[in-house]
């Protein structure tokens, strides 16, 4: 099998030598420029996700919501685990929490500026969920559950989904905020708000799934 991998690697290398500079179709650039101009944001990916293919994005958010509900439903009848596996040595705890802080800052950056640079709501939510997961493997599960209940994270998760759907429907109906000045933080109409809502939804949904897996399986 390794000879097949070597042969494929050599073939790819030869291809790069024979075709080092592939010409870019001007039509592709025109499409990107059109998306940027219509959406009012320099990140064409955000423009496509939250404007050109917003109908698909609505159902992506709904599917994620159903997935989190499914995790809760399928594990609800299981017996809670008696053993919780976590980091206990001091160096691992310090490194995990440092990583959690960095992931949380990256999540905020991606959510706020996702329409201006690479990133966006889904990437921000994943970074936020990673931060929560790193805290979970270094903290008491009861403390994590208490914080989850105190901040009413489950309610905020549902509210974020409802607001996202309302704003998405308004966008599909043609009701948009002014695009503002391009490449500015406040620009792009509803897109920055949709980014933030998706980030909140994904992060809080990940938090809920993490708590359920810890409670019933003892590990993430």
RADADA-V439182 format. One line per field, one symbol per residue. ss: DSSP state (@ for helix, = for strand, . for the rest). phi: phi as a letter, one per 30 degrees, with the letter a starting at -180 (. if undefined). A space follows every 10 residues. Layout:
BEGIN
ss = ???
phi = ???
END
This chain:
BEGIN
ss = .@@@@@@@@@ @@@@@@@@.. .....@@@@@ @@@@@@@@@. ...@@@@@@@ @@.@@@@@@@ @@@@@@@@@@ @@@@@..... .........@ @@@@@@@@@@ @@@@@@@@@@ @@@....... @@@@@@@@@@ @@@@@@.... @@@@@@@@@@ ..@@@@@@@@ @@@@@@@@@@ @@........ .......... @@@@@@@@@@ @@@@@@@@@@ @@@@@@@...
phi = .ddddddddd ddddddddcd bddcdddddd dddddddddi bddddddddc bdbdeddedd dddddddddd ddddcdcdde ddcccbdbde eddddddddd dddddddddd ddcddcbekk dddddddddd dddddddbbd dddddddddd dhdddddddd dddedddddd dddjdbdedi ddicdcaiid eeddeddddd ddddddeddd dddddcciad
END
